[in-house]
Amino acid sequence: MPVRVLAISIFLMLSGCSGNEGDNSTAAAGDEEPQHVWDEQVKTIDKARQLEQDMNDAFRRRAEEVDTQSR
């Protein structure tokens, strides 16, 4: 009996999440690329990666300056 309940629960969850008939909230207007659920999180992670790269570049430049001045 518990296996049936689990199987039915999984089926209902998957069927509830499948497709987006009549739901145009995620569809973009015109030729724009459709956005996915985590679009904002992906953008935030991309910004953080760029910031990390910028900081690493700044640290490297500063280390080079210190090394040049210490000679």
Biopython code that builds the backbone (N, CA, C, O; Angstrom):
import numpy as np
from Bio.PDB.StructureBuilder import StructureBuilder

atoms = [
    (1, "MET", "N", (0.811, -1.197, 0.000)),
    (1, "MET", "CA", (0.000, 0.000, 0.000)),
    (1, "MET", "C", (0.862, 1.272, 0.000)),
    (1, "MET", "O", (0.581, 2.173, -0.790)),
    (2, "PRO", "N", (1.914, 1.390, 0.861)),
    (2, "PRO", "CA", (2.730, 2.605, 0.841)),
    (2, "PRO", "C", (3.409, 2.823, -0.503)),
    (2, "PRO", "O", (3.634, 3.964, -0.907)),
    (3, "VAL", "N", (3.740, 1.730, -1.204)),
    (3, "VAL", "CA", (4.383, 1.873, -2.508)),
    (3, "VAL", "C", (3.409, 2.501, -3.498)),
    (3, "VAL", "O", (3.806, 3.331, -4.315)),
    (4, "ARG", "N", (2.153, 2.117, -3.431)),
    (4, "ARG", "CA", (1.141, 2.704, -4.322)),
    (4, "ARG", "C", (0.982, 4.191, -4.045)),
    (4, "ARG", "O", (0.904, 4.995, -4.974)),
    (5, "VAL", "N", (0.936, 4.553, -2.780)),
    (5, "VAL", "CA", (0.774, 5.965, -2.413)),
    (5, "VAL", "C", (1.965, 6.766, -2.924)),
    (5, "VAL", "O", (1.803, 7.863, -3.458)),
    (6, "LEU", "N", (3.151, 6.216, -2.757)),
    (6, "LEU", "CA", (4.349, 6.883, -3.241)),
    (6, "LEU", "C", (4.333, 7.018, -4.757)),
    (6, "LEU", "O", (4.657, 8.077, -5.293)),
    (7, "ALA", "N", (3.958, 5.948, -5.445)),
    (7, "ALA", "CA", (3.909, 5.987, -6.904)),
    (7, "ALA", "C", (2.882, 6.994, -7.400)),
    (7, "ALA", "O", (3.143, 7.736, -8.347)),
    (8, "ILE", "N", (1.722, 7.022, -6.768)),
    (8, "ILE", "CA", (0.682, 7.983, -7.172)),
    (8, "ILE", "C", (1.140, 9.409, -6.883)),
    (8, "ILE", "O", (0.905, 10.311, -7.688)),
    (9, "SER", "N", (1.792, 9.618, -5.741)),
    (9, "SER", "CA", (2.280, 10.960, -5.403)),
    (9, "SER", "C", (3.306, 11.442, -6.412)),
    (9, "SER", "O", (3.251, 12.588, -6.859)),
    (10, "ILE", "N", (4.233, 10.582, -6.769)),
    (10, "ILE", "CA", (5.247, 10.950, -7.759)),
    (10, "ILE", "C", (4.602, 11.244, -9.102)),
    (10, "ILE", "O", (4.960, 12.218, -9.764)),
    (11, "PHE", "N", (3.657, 10.414, -9.508)),
    (11, "PHE", "CA", (2.964, 10.645, -10.775)),
    (11, "PHE", "C", (2.258, 11.992, -10.784)),
    (11, "PHE", "O", (2.344, 12.734, -11.762)),
    (12, "LEU", "N", (1.559, 12.310, -9.697)),
    (12, "LEU", "CA", (0.836, 13.578, -9.626)),
    (12, "LEU", "C", (1.793, 14.773, -9.635)),
    (12, "LEU", "O", (1.508, 15.794, -10.260)),
    (13, "MET", "N", (2.920, 14.644, -8.944)),
    (13, "MET", "CA", (3.886, 15.744, -8.951)),
    (13, "MET", "C", (4.463, 15.961, -10.343)),
    (13, "MET", "O", (4.593, 17.097, -10.798)),
    (14, "LEU", "N", (4.808, 14.876, -11.013)),
    (14, "LEU", "CA", (5.385, 15.001, -12.351)),
    (14, "LEU", "C", (4.368, 15.494, -13.361)),
    (14, "LEU", "O", (4.702, 16.298, -14.231)),
    (15, "SER", "N", (3.149, 15.033, -13.264)),
    (15, "SER", "CA", (2.139, 15.480, -14.226)),
    (15, "SER", "C", (1.758, 16.928, -13.972)),
    (15, "SER", "O", (1.390, 17.644, -14.903)),
    (16, "GLY", "N", (1.840, 17.363, -12.733)),
    (16, "GLY", "CA", (1.547, 18.758, -12.414)),
    (16, "GLY", "C", (2.618, 19.699, -12.917)),
    (16, "GLY", "O", (2.340, 20.871, -13.172)),
    (17, "CYS", "N", (3.831, 19.213, -13.064)),
    (17, "CYS", "CA", (4.950, 20.049, -13.497)),
    (17, "CYS", "C", (5.206, 19.955, -14.989)),
    (17, "CYS", "O", (6.006, 20.722, -15.524)),
    (18, "SER", "N", (4.554, 19.047, -15.663)),
    (18, "SER", "CA", (4.843, 18.870, -17.088)),
    (18, "SER", "C", (4.066, 19.853, -17.936)),
    (18, "SER", "O", (2.911, 20.176, -17.659)),
    (19, "GLY", "N", (4.737, 20.320, -18.982)),
    (19, "GLY", "CA", (4.093, 21.194, -19.965)),
    (19, "GLY", "C", (3.720, 22.544, -19.388)),
    (19, "GLY", "O", (3.754, 22.762, -18.177)),
    (20, "ASN", "N", (3.362, 23.447, -20.297)),
    (20, "ASN", "CA", (2.887, 24.756, -19.866)),
    (20, "ASN", "C", (1.755, 25.194, -20.784)),
    (20, "ASN", "O", (1.760, 26.311, -21.301)),
    (21, "GLU", "N", (0.800, 24.318, -20.978)),
    (21, "GLU", "CA", (-0.340, 24.638, -21.824)),
    (21, "GLU", "C", (-1.074, 25.839, -21.245)),
    (21, "GLU", "O", (-1.456, 25.846, -20.075)),
    (22, "GLY", "N", (-1.263, 26.848, -22.077)),
    (22, "GLY", "CA", (-1.989, 28.030, -21.660)),
    (22, "GLY", "C", (-1.185, 28.949, -20.759)),
    (22, "GLY", "O", (-1.696, 29.992, -20.352)),
    (23, "ASP", "N", (0.022, 28.611, -20.440)),
    (23, "ASP", "CA", (0.852, 29.446, -19.569)),
    (23, "ASP", "C", (1.920, 30.123, -20.407)),
    (23, "ASP", "O", (2.918, 29.505, -20.777)),
    (24, "ASN", "N", (1.706, 31.387, -20.702)),
    (24, "ASN", "CA", (2.652, 32.136, -21.526)),
    (24, "ASN", "C", (3.506, 33.063, -20.685)),
    (24, "ASN", "O", (4.174, 33.943, -21.227)),
    (25, "SER", "N", (3.500, 32.887, -19.368)),
    (25, "SER", "CA", (4.252, 33.800, -18.515)),
    (25, "SER", "C", (5.754, 33.659, -18.717)),
    (25, "SER", "O", (6.488, 34.631, -18.538)),
    (26, "THR", "N", (6.235, 32.456, -19.090)),
    (26, "THR", "CA", (7.665, 32.284, -19.304)),
    (26, "THR", "C", (8.059, 32.498, -20.754)),
    (26, "THR", "O", (9.246, 32.596, -21.064)),
    (27, "ALA", "N", (7.095, 32.571, -21.634)),
    (27, "ALA", "CA", (7.402, 32.778, -23.048)),
    (27, "ALA", "C", (7.685, 34.255, -23.291)),
    (27, "ALA", "O", (6.964, 35.123, -22.798)),
    (28, "ALA", "N", (8.711, 34.525, -24.034)),
    (28, "ALA", "CA", (9.090, 35.900, -24.332)),
    (28, "ALA", "C", (8.328, 36.384, -25.557)),
    (28, "ALA", "O", (7.962, 35.601, -26.433)),
    (29, "ALA", "N", (8.101, 37.674, -25.597)),
    (29, "ALA", "CA", (7.398, 38.262, -26.732)),
    (29, "ALA", "C", (8.363, 38.436, -27.897)),
    (29, "ALA", "O", (9.538, 38.741, -27.691)),
    (30, "GLY", "N", (7.886, 38.249, -29.092)),
    (30, "GLY", "CA", (8.707, 38.455, -30.274)),
    (30, "GLY", "C", (9.759, 37.396, -30.449)),
    (30, "GLY", "O", (9.523, 36.215, -30.195)),
    (31, "ASP", "N", (10.936, 37.828, -30.888)),
    (31, "ASP", "CA", (12.029, 36.901, -31.164)),
    (31, "ASP", "C", (12.963, 36.696, -29.976)),
    (31, "ASP", "O", (14.018, 36.078, -30.119)),
    (32, "GLU", "N", (12.591, 37.205, -28.813)),
    (32, "GLU", "CA", (13.457, 37.083, -27.653)),
    (32, "GLU", "C", (13.564, 35.626, -27.212)),
    (32, "GLU", "O", (12.660, 34.819, -27.428)),
    (33, "GLU", "N", (14.674, 35.324, -26.603)),
    (33, "GLU", "CA", (14.921, 33.980, -26.100)),
    (33, "GLU", "C", (14.047, 33.726, -24.868)),
    (33, "GLU", "O", (13.971, 34.586, -23.991)),
    (34, "PRO", "N", (13.388, 32.572, -24.783)),
    (34, "PRO", "CA", (12.565, 32.298, -23.603)),
    (34, "PRO", "C", (13.443, 32.197, -22.361)),
    (34, "PRO", "O", (14.572, 31.710, -22.416)),
    (35, "GLN", "N", (12.909, 32.658, -21.259)),
    (35, "GLN", "CA", (13.680, 32.663, -20.024)),
    (35, "GLN", "C", (13.317, 31.458, -19.188)),
    (35, "GLN", "O", (12.172, 31.007, -19.183)),
    (36, "HIS", "N", (14.304, 30.943, -18.481)),
    (36, "HIS", "CA", (14.033, 29.810, -17.623)),
    (36, "HIS", "C", (13.839, 30.281, -16.187)),
    (36, "HIS", "O", (14.031, 31.457, -15.877)),
    (37, "VAL", "N", (13.466, 29.377, -15.339)),
    (37, "VAL", "CA", (13.086, 29.693, -13.972)),
    (37, "VAL", "C", (14.207, 30.365, -13.195)),
    (37, "VAL", "O", (13.948, 31.256, -12.386)),
    (38, "TRP", "N", (15.440, 29.956, -13.427)),
    (38, "TRP", "CA", (16.557, 30.461, -12.637)),
    (38, "TRP", "C", (17.337, 31.542, -13.361)),
    (38, "TRP", "O", (18.530, 31.708, -13.107)),
    (39, "ASP", "N", (16.704, 32.275, -14.244)),
    (39, "ASP", "CA", (17.396, 33.279, -15.041)),
    (39, "ASP", "C", (18.084, 34.321, -14.163)),
    (39, "ASP", "O", (19.239, 34.667, -14.411)),
    (40, "GLU", "N", (17.403, 34.819, -13.155)),
    (40, "GLU", "CA", (17.995, 35.835, -12.282)),
    (40, "GLU", "C", (19.175, 35.266, -11.500)),
    (40, "GLU", "O", (20.183, 35.949, -11.318)),
    (41, "GLN", "N", (19.060, 34.023, -11.036)),
    (41, "GLN", "CA", (20.155, 33.411, -10.299)),
    (41, "GLN", "C", (21.369, 33.203, -11.193)),
    (41, "GLN", "O", (22.504, 33.396, -10.759)),
    (42, "VAL", "N", (21.130, 32.810, -12.444)),
    (42, "VAL", "CA", (22.229, 32.614, -13.393)),
    (42, "VAL", "C", (22.926, 33.948, -13.663)),
    (42, "VAL", "O", (24.154, 34.012, -13.725)),
    (43, "LYS", "N", (22.139, 35.007, -13.821)),
    (43, "LYS", "CA", (22.731, 36.328, -14.040)),
    (43, "LYS", "C", (23.568, 36.761, -12.841)),
    (43, "LYS", "O", (24.644, 37.336, -13.005)),
    (44, "THR", "N", (23.073, 36.486, -11.640)),
    (44, "THR", "CA", (23.806, 36.843, -10.424)),
    (44, "THR", "C", (25.113, 36.073, -10.338)),
    (44, "THR", "O", (26.146, 36.642, -9.984)),
    (45, "ILE", "N", (25.077, 34.794, -10.656)),
    (45, "ILE", "CA", (26.298, 33.980, -10.632)),
    (45, "ILE", "C", (27.286, 34.474, -11.675)),
    (45, "ILE", "O", (28.487, 34.533, -11.410)),
    (46, "ASP", "N", (26.792, 34.832, -12.870)),
    (46, "ASP", "CA", (27.678, 35.358, -13.908)),
    (46, "ASP", "C", (28.340, 36.660, -13.461)),
    (46, "ASP", "O", (29.525, 36.879, -13.710)),
    (47, "LYS", "N", (27.563, 37.526, -12.796)),
    (47, "LYS", "CA", (28.130, 38.775, -12.288)),
    (47, "LYS", "C", (29.185, 38.501, -11.231)),
    (47, "LYS", "O", (30.224, 39.162, -11.197)),
    (48, "ALA", "N", (28.919, 37.524, -10.366)),
    (48, "ALA", "CA", (29.882, 37.177, -9.323)),
    (48, "ALA", "C", (31.162, 36.623, -9.936)),
    (48, "ALA", "O", (32.257, 36.931, -9.465)),
    (49, "ARG", "N", (31.038, 35.817, -10.971)),
    (49, "ARG", "CA", (32.234, 35.280, -11.640)),
    (49, "ARG", "C", (33.045, 36.400, -12.276)),
    (49, "ARG", "O", (34.274, 36.393, -12.212)),
    (50, "GLN", "N", (32.362, 37.361, -12.890)),
    (50, "GLN", "CA", (33.062, 38.487, -13.500)),
    (50, "GLN", "C", (33.755, 39.326, -12.432)),
    (50, "GLN", "O", (34.887, 39.770, -12.624)),
    (51, "LEU", "N", (33.079, 39.541, -11.313)),
    (51, "LEU", "CA", (33.677, 40.292, -10.216)),
    (51, "LEU", "C", (34.899, 39.570, -9.673)),
    (51, "LEU", "O", (35.918, 40.194, -9.378)),
    (52, "GLU", "N", (34.792, 38.246, -9.541)),
    (52, "GLU", "CA", (35.935, 37.460, -9.072)),
    (52, "GLU", "C", (37.120, 37.611, -10.018)),
    (52, "GLU", "O", (38.258, 37.755, -9.573)),
    (53, "GLN", "N", (36.859, 37.579, -11.308)),
    (53, "GLN", "CA", (37.928, 37.735, -12.297)),
    (53, "GLN", "C", (38.548, 39.127, -12.201)),
    (53, "GLN", "O", (39.769, 39.274, -12.255)),
    (54, "ASP", "N", (37.701, 40.148, -12.057)),
    (54, "ASP", "CA", (38.203, 41.512, -11.928)),
    (54, "ASP", "C", (39.069, 41.667, -10.683)),
    (54, "ASP", "O", (40.117, 42.312, -10.725)),
    (55, "MET", "N", (38.627, 41.074, -9.576)),
    (55, "MET", "CA", (39.400, 41.163, -8.331)),
    (55, "MET", "C", (40.722, 40.420, -8.458)),
    (55, "MET", "O", (41.750, 40.911, -7.991)),
    (56, "ASN", "N", (40.714, 39.265, -9.071)),
    (56, "ASN", "CA", (41.962, 38.517, -9.269)),
    (56, "ASN", "C", (42.934, 39.305, -10.137)),
    (56, "ASN", "O", (44.135, 39.326, -9.869)),
    (57, "ASP", "N", (42.413, 39.957, -11.181)),
    (57, "ASP", "CA", (43.266, 40.788, -12.029)),
    (57, "ASP", "C", (43.858, 41.951, -11.230)),
    (57, "ASP", "O", (45.039, 42.268, -11.372)),
    (58, "ALA", "N", (43.040, 42.578, -10.396)),
    (58, "ALA", "CA", (43.516, 43.700, -9.591)),
    (58, "ALA", "C", (44.571, 43.238, -8.584)),
    (58, "ALA", "O", (45.579, 43.918, -8.391)),
    (59, "PHE", "N", (44.351, 42.099, -7.948)),
    (59, "PHE", "CA", (45.346, 41.574, -7.008)),
    (59, "PHE", "C", (46.651, 41.243, -7.718)),
    (59, "PHE", "O", (47.734, 41.496, -7.189)),
    (60, "ARG", "N", (46.547, 40.677, -8.915)),
    (60, "ARG", "CA", (47.740, 40.323, -9.672)),
    (60, "ARG", "C", (48.519, 41.593, -10.046)),
    (60, "ARG", "O", (49.741, 41.644, -9.901)),
    (61, "ARG", "N", (47.799, 42.617, -10.530)),
    (61, "ARG", "CA", (48.460, 43.876, -10.886)),
    (61, "ARG", "C", (49.130, 44.506, -9.669)),
    (61, "ARG", "O", (50.249, 45.011, -9.757)),
    (62, "ARG", "N", (48.433, 44.471, -8.535)),
    (62, "ARG", "CA", (48.981, 45.059, -7.314)),
    (62, "ARG", "C", (50.226, 44.286, -6.867)),
    (62, "ARG", "O", (51.214, 44.882, -6.438)),
    (63, "ALA", "N", (50.170, 42.972, -6.969)),
    (63, "ALA", "CA", (51.338, 42.162, -6.593)),
    (63, "ALA", "C", (52.522, 42.467, -7.508)),
    (63, "ALA", "O", (53.665, 42.504, -7.055)),
    (64, "GLU", "N", (52.252, 42.683, -8.783)),
    (64, "GLU", "CA", (53.320, 43.034, -9.722)),
    (64, "GLU", "C", (53.919, 44.400, -9.379)),
    (64, "GLU", "O", (55.133, 44.591, -9.448)),
    (65, "GLU", "N", (53.042, 45.356, -9.004)),
    (65, "GLU", "CA", (53.519, 46.681, -8.619)),
    (65, "GLU", "C", (54.400, 46.612, -7.381)),
    (65, "GLU", "O", (55.462, 47.232, -7.327)),
    (66, "VAL", "N", (53.949, 45.851, -6.385)),
    (66, "VAL", "CA", (54.728, 45.709, -5.146)),
    (66, "VAL", "C", (56.053, 45.048, -5.446)),
    (66, "VAL", "O", (57.090, 45.458, -4.924)),
    (67, "ASP", "N", (56.025, 44.017, -6.293)),
    (67, "ASP", "CA", (57.261, 43.323, -6.656)),
    (67, "ASP", "C", (58.218, 44.263, -7.396)),
    (67, "ASP", "O", (59.424, 44.233, -7.153)),
    (68, "THR", "N", (57.694, 45.086, -8.287)),
    (68, "THR", "CA", (58.521, 46.029, -9.046)),
    (68, "THR", "C", (59.113, 47.079, -8.112)),
    (68, "THR", "O", (60.286, 47.429, -8.236)),
    (69, "GLN", "N", (58.301, 47.585, -7.173)),
    (69, "GLN", "CA", (58.786, 48.622, -6.271)),
    (69, "GLN", "C", (59.780, 48.090, -5.245)),
    (69, "GLN", "O", (60.602, 48.848, -4.730)),
    (70, "SER", "N", (59.713, 46.804, -4.946)),
    (70, "SER", "CA", (60.613, 46.248, -3.927)),
    (70, "SER", "C", (61.987, 45.918, -4.481)),
    (70, "SER", "O", (62.884, 45.569, -3.713)),
    (71, "ARG", "N", (62.177, 46.014, -5.762)),
    (71, "ARG", "CA", (63.487, 45.721, -6.369)),
    (71, "ARG", "C", (64.418, 46.894, -6.277)),
    (71, "ARG", "O", (65.557, 46.815, -6.738)),
]
sb = StructureBuilder()
sb.init_structure("model")
sb.init_model(0)
sb.init_chain("A")
sb.init_seg("    ")
for serial, (resi, resn, name, xyz) in enumerate(atoms, 1):
    if name == "N":
        sb.init_residue(resn, " ", resi, " ")
    sb.init_atom(name, np.array(xyz, "f"), 0.0, 1.0, " ", f" {name:<3s}", serial, name[0])
structure = sb.get_structure()
